[in-house]
Amino acid sequence: MDYTKEKRVEGIPPIQGETLETSFKGKCNAFRKALFPPPPSTVPPSFNNYQEKEWEWPALSITELERACSNKVKSSSPGPD
């Protein structure tokens, strides 16, 4: 007759953190420190000596420009023609 037996509430066993934690708050802190350590810190970069380079564009001929502008889109677009 299982339905007549008392229900047992099993708690979380003591957790070993910095010390042996038995309280709920202490266990939460131990889990949080173990599972979510603080992220590593880095030194922000210094852009004091940064020199931006000039853009180097290749020469474009008239025929390349005409060909690029006159090519039709190979896919269909929605809407009326």
Secondary structure, DSSP 8 states (H G I E B T S, - for coil): -GGGS---------EESSSEE-SHHHHHHHHHHHHS-----------TT------------HHHHHHHHH---SS--SS--
